[in-house]
């Protein structure tokens, strides 16, 4: 690190290189922080968490109890020991609360004045953060597993929705209506994700073992169906009929640059794909334990070199090197299965939620709270 600092001071090195090196060092030292707690509010398992992109300060959580919680991650105490407080809750006493399990929560990408939740009560709700009341409610015929807003869209305001219905619904936030349906899957759609690189590109994962990539401007079907044998010269493409996994595909995640797509399946495999060509890169991550019947929320680091993948694996979170498949470490601390994790790129921290009703904070070992306090 001193070498990087000297080169930077002498003007011989790119400042981005120093930043990447420090971010990588911090991520490699992640561990459970005994000084950091997150308020325990949920009475049942935590299915989804999301950290706002606009400020990097507020975290959403949605649980199997139907409850939604907003936490403030900032430390204003001036002490190293602190608890991330729940600043507001859509609890069981609220008339607007979801009747059944909340499967996905997401902040509006451009400010914290709005967030979106979807549930097994067959609804998706767009919430006003100030009033904690739904500004819009979309109703569906079946349980909703997943929804996603594009993090970069400038020309559309579409929310993609995956449900027990094989059809993917596109809902327009501006008009408050369902405007389009994407057909191609033959079983429930467990996860949907917009590309962080191209605003009209959407990926979907289904219980039919397939992953499809769509250009939502095109009426005629998907542009790609990922084939696990495409890229493997030793096997014919006809062997598995364009399947991405040999089981249900329940997890999707683009890399930060949008050039690659990661998928997880109940065949205990994770695969890395070239998102432009659909080619399987054949990175071997080994056995990635996956017992979830629903959507699995995993994440990729940002700003590191190399990048890392964090994926729930039983009661632990497994950390892999993205492009080599090496298992770097297992983050252990939960007492039951982990269902979701989210990376905080501002501080190189990780938050994970599980069936033990806890959200745990994983931070760099030498991390202090000075950066937060000085802000």
C-alpha positions in Angstrom: 0.0 0.0 0.0 2.9 2.4 0.7 4.1 1.8 -2.8 0.7 2.8 -4.2 0.8 6.0 -2.1 4.3 6.9 -3.1 3.5 6.4 -6.8 0.3 8.4 -6.4 2.1 11.3 -4.6 4.7 11.4 -7.3 2.0 11.5 -10.0 3.2 8.2 -11.5 0.0 6.2 -10.9 -3.6 6.6 -11.6 -5.6 7.4 -8.5 -8.2 4.9 -9.5 -5.6 2.1 -9.1 -5.0 3.1 -5.5 -8.7 3.2 -4.8 -9.2 -0.3 -6.3 -6.3 -1.7 -4.3 -7.7 -0.3 -1.1 -11.2 -1.5 -1.8 -9.9 -5.0 -2.6 -7.9 -5.1 0.6 -10.9 -4.0 2.6 -13.2 -6.6 1.0 -10.7 -9.4 1.6 -10.7 -8.5 5.4 -14.5 -8.6 5.9 -15.7 -10.1 9.1 -18.7 -10.0 11.5 -18.4 -6.7 13.5 -19.2 -7.2 17.2 -19.6 -3.4 17.5 -22.3 -3.1 14.9 -25.8 -4.3 15.4 -29.0 -3.9 13.3 -32.3 -3.5 15.1 -34.1 -6.8 15.2 -37.7 -6.0 14.1 -38.9 -8.9 11.9 -40.7 -11.8 13.6 -40.0 -14.1 10.7 -37.3 -14.7 8.1 -35.8 -11.8 6.0 -36.2 -12.3 2.3 -34.8 -9.2 0.8 -32.7 -6.1 1.6 -31.7 -3.1 -0.4 -29.4 -0.1 0.2 -30.3 3.2 -1.4 -28.0 4.2 -4.2 -28.6 8.0 -3.9 -27.2 8.5 -0.4 -25.9 5.1 0.6 -27.5 5.7 4.0 -30.8 3.9 4.2 -31.5 0.2 4.0 -34.8 -1.5 3.3 -35.7 -5.0 4.5 -38.8 -7.2 3.6 -39.7 -10.2 5.6 -41.8 -13.4 5.6 -44.0 -11.7 8.2 -45.1 -9.1 5.6 -43.3 -6.3 7.4 -41.1 -3.7 5.7 -38.4 -1.8 7.7 -36.2 1.2 6.9 -32.9 1.4 8.8 -30.5 4.3 9.1 -27.0 3.0 8.6 -25.2 6.2 9.7 -23.4 6.4 13.0 -24.0 9.8 14.8 -23.0 8.6 18.3 -19.2 9.2 17.9 -18.6 5.8 19.4 -17.4 2.6 17.7 -20.3 0.6 19.2 -23.7 1.4 17.7 -26.9 0.0 16.4 -28.4 0.7 13.0 -31.8 1.9 14.1 -35.1 1.2 12.4 -36.4 4.7 11.5 -39.8 3.5 10.3 -41.7 0.3 9.8 -44.7 -0.8 7.8 -45.8 -3.3 10.5 -48.7 -5.6 11.1 -50.7 -2.7 12.7 -50.6 -0.7 9.4 -53.7 -0.9 7.2 -51.4 -0.9 4.2 -49.1 -3.8 5.2 -48.7 -6.8 2.9 -50.9 -9.6 3.9 -48.3 -12.3 3.2 -44.6 -12.7 2.8 -42.7 -9.7 1.2 -40.4 -11.3 -1.4 -38.5 -8.3 -2.8 -37.9 -4.6 -1.7 -36.1 -2.0 -3.8 -35.4 1.7 -3.5 -36.3 4.0 -6.3 -32.8 4.4 -7.9 -32.7 8.2 -8.0 -33.8 9.3 -4.5 -35.1 7.8 -1.2 -38.6 9.4 -1.5 -40.0 6.2 -3.0 -39.6 2.4 -2.8 -41.2 -0.7 -4.2 -42.2 -4.0 -2.6 -43.8 -7.2 -3.9 -45.4 -10.0 -2.1 -47.1 -13.4 -2.0 -50.3 -11.5 -1.5 -50.3 -11.0 -5.3 -49.5 -7.3 -5.1 -46.7 -4.9 -5.9 -46.8 -1.6 -4.0 -45.1 1.7 -4.8 -44.6 3.5 -1.5 -44.2 7.2 -0.6 -41.4 7.1 2.0 -42.6 10.2 3.8 -46.2 9.0 4.5 -45.5 5.2 4.4 -48.6 4.9 2.2 -48.8 3.2 -1.2 -49.0 5.7 -4.0 -49.8 2.9 -6.5 -50.8 -0.8 -6.1 -50.5 -3.3 -8.9 -52.5 -6.5 -8.5 -51.7 -9.8 -10.1 -53.4 -13.2 -10.4 -50.6 -15.2 -8.8 -47.8 -14.9 -6.1 -45.1 -12.4 -7.0 -41.5 -13.7 -6.6 -39.5 -10.8 -7.8 -39.5 -7.3 -9.3 -36.8 -4.9 -10.5 -36.5 -1.3 -11.5 -33.7 -0.3 -13.9 -30.8 1.4 -12.1 -30.0 3.5 -15.2 -33.2 4.0 -17.3 -33.7 7.5 -18.6 -36.3 6.8 -21.3 -38.6 4.4 -19.5 -40.1 3.9 -16.0 -40.8 0.2 -16.3 -40.8 -2.3 -13.4 -40.3 -5.9 -14.5 -42.3 -8.5 -12.4 -41.7 -12.2 -12.1 -44.4 -14.4 -10.6 -45.9 -17.8 -10.5 -47.3 -17.1 -13.9 -44.7 -17.9 -16.7 -45.3 -14.5 -18.3 -43.2 -11.6 -17.2 -45.2 -8.4 -16.6 -43.9 -4.9 -17.4 -45.6 -2.2 -15.3 -45.3 1.5 -16.0 -44.8 3.7 -12.9 -45.9 6.8 -14.8 -49.2 5.5 -16.1 -49.9 3.0 -13.2 -50.7 0.3 -15.6 -49.4 -3.1 -16.9 -48.3 -2.3 -20.4 -46.6 -5.4 -21.8 -46.1 -9.1 -21.3 -43.0 -11.1 -22.2 -43.8 -14.7 -23.1 -41.3 -17.6 -23.4 -40.9 -19.3 -20.0 -42.9 -22.5 -19.2 -42.8 -22.3 -15.4 -42.8 -19.7 -12.7 -40.4 -16.8 -13.1 -38.3 -16.6 -9.9 -36.0 -13.6 -10.6 -35.8 -10.6 -13.0 -33.0 -8.1 -13.4 -32.4 -5.1 -15.7 -28.9 -4.7 -17.1 -26.9 -1.9 -15.5 -25.4 -1.2 -18.9 -28.3 -1.1 -21.4 -31.6 0.3 -20.2 -33.8 -1.9 -22.4 -32.1 -5.2 -21.6 -33.7 -7.5 -19.1 -32.8 -11.0 -17.8 -35.2 -13.5 -16.3 -34.7 -16.8 -14.4 -37.3 -19.5 -14.2 -38.2 -22.9 -12.6 -38.1 -24.3 -16.2 -34.2 -24.3 -15.8 -33.9 -21.5 -18.3 -32.5 -18.0 -18.3 -33.6 -15.6 -21.0 -32.4 -12.2 -22.0 -34.9 -9.7 -23.5 -34.8 -6.4 -25.4 -38.2 -5.0 -24.2 -38.4 -2.9 -27.4 -38.8 -6.0 -29.4 -42.2 -7.8 -29.6 -40.8 -11.1 -30.9 -39.6 -13.0 -27.9 -36.2 -13.1 -26.1 -32.9 -12.2 -27.8 -31.0 -14.9 -25.9 -31.7 -18.2 -24.1 -28.6 -19.1 -22.1 -27.3 -22.6 -22.8 -24.9 -24.2 -20.2 -23.1 -26.1 -23.0 -22.5 -23.0 -25.2 -18.8 -22.5 -24.7 -18.1 -26.1 -23.8 -16.7 -27.6 -27.1 -16.9 -31.2 -25.7 -20.7 -31.2 -25.5 -23.5 -30.8 -28.0 -26.0 -28.0 -27.5 -28.9 -30.5 -28.0 -28.0 -32.4 -24.8 -29.9 -30.0 -22.5 -32.1 -28.1 -24.9 -30.9 -24.6 -24.0 -31.0 -24.9 -20.2 -28.9 -22.7 -18.0 -29.0 -25.2 -15.0 -30.2 -28.7 -14.3 -32.8 -27.4 -11.9 -34.7 -24.3 -10.9 -32.9 -21.1 -11.6 -33.6 -18.8 -8.7 -30.9 -16.2 -8.7 -29.7 -13.5 -11.1 -27.1 -10.8 -10.8 -25.3 -8.6 -13.3 -21.7 -7.5 -12.7 -21.4 -3.7 -12.1 -20.3 -3.1 -15.7 -23.1 -5.2 -17.1 -20.7 -7.3 -19.2 -21.4 -10.5 -17.3 -24.4 -12.2 -15.7 -24.3 -14.6 -12.8 -27.0 -17.3 -12.2 -27.6 -19.7 -9.4 -29.7 -22.9 -9.5 -31.0 -25.7 -7.3 -28.5 -28.0 -9.0 -26.0 -26.4 -6.6 -24.2 -24.6 -9.3 -23.4 -20.9 -10.0 -22.5 -19.9 -13.6 -20.9 -16.8 -15.1 -22.1 -15.8 -18.6 -21.1 -13.2 -21.2 -24.2 -11.1 -21.2 -23.7 -10.0 -24.9 -23.1 -13.4 -26.5 -24.8 -15.7 -23.9 -21.6 -17.8 -23.8 -20.9 -19.8 -20.7 -17.5 -18.7 -19.4 -17.1 -22.1 -17.7 -15.8 -20.7 -14.5 -16.0 -23.5 -11.9 -17.2 -22.3 -8.5 -17.6 -25.9 -7.2 -20.7 -26.8 -5.3 -22.8 -23.8 -4.3 -25.4 -25.1 -1.8 -28.8 -23.8 -2.8 -32.0 -25.2 -1.2 -34.2 -22.2 -1.8 -37.5 -22.8 -3.6 -37.9 -19.0 -4.1 -35.7 -16.2 -5.3 -32.1 -16.1 -3.9 -30.6 -12.6 -3.5 -26.9 -12.5 -4.0 -24.5 -9.7 -5.0 -21.2 -8.7 -6.6 -18.6 -6.3 -5.2 -17.9 -3.0 -7.0 -14.7 -1.1 -7.3 -12.4 -4.0 -6.6 -9.7 -5.7 -8.7 -10.6 -8.6 -9.0 -14.3 -8.5 -8.2 -15.9 -10.9 -5.7 -19.3 -12.7 -5.5 -21.2 -13.0 -2.3 -23.8 -15.8 -2.3 -25.9 -17.3 0.5 -24.9 -20.9 1.1 -26.9 -22.5 3.9 -26.3 -20.5 7.1 -23.2 -18.9 5.7 -22.3 -16.4 3.0 -19.8 -17.8 0.5 -17.3 -15.3 -1.1 -15.8 -16.3 -4.4 -13.4 -14.6 -6.8 -15.6 -13.7 -9.8 -13.4 -14.7 -12.7 -11.4 -17.7 -11.2 -14.1 -19.3 -9.2 -11.8 -19.6 -6.1 -13.7 -19.8 -2.8 -12.0 -17.0 -0.8 -13.9 -17.4 2.5 -17.1 -18.4 4.2 -18.7 -15.7 6.3 -20.3 -17.5 9.3 -22.6 -15.9 11.9 -26.2 -16.7 11.1 -28.1 -19.4 13.1 -30.3 -20.4 10.1 -30.3 -20.2 6.3 -29.3 -17.0 4.7 -31.7 -15.8 2.0 -30.3 -12.4 0.9 -27.2 -10.3 1.0 -26.3 -6.8 -0.3 -22.9 -5.1 -0.9 -22.4 -1.5 0.2 -19.9 0.0 -2.3 -19.3 3.2 -0.4 -17.7 1.5 2.6 -17.0 -2.0 1.2 -19.4 -3.6 3.7 -21.8 -6.5 3.4 -25.2 -6.9 4.9 -27.0 -10.3 5.1 -30.4 -11.4 6.2 -31.7 -14.9 7.0 -34.4 -17.1 8.5 -33.0 -16.4 12.0 -34.7 -12.9 11.6 -31.3 -11.2 11.9 -29.5 -8.7 9.6 -25.8 -9.0 10.1 -23.1 -6.4 9.2 -19.8 -7.6 7.8 -17.1 -4.9 7.8 -13.4 -4.7 7.1 -11.4 -5.8 10.2 -9.5 -2.5 10.5 -12.5 -0.4 9.7 -13.3 2.4 12.2 -16.3 4.7 12.1 -14.1 7.8 11.4 -15.1 8.0 7.8 -18.8 8.1 8.7 -18.3 10.5 11.6 -16.2 13.0 9.6 -18.6 13.2 6.7 
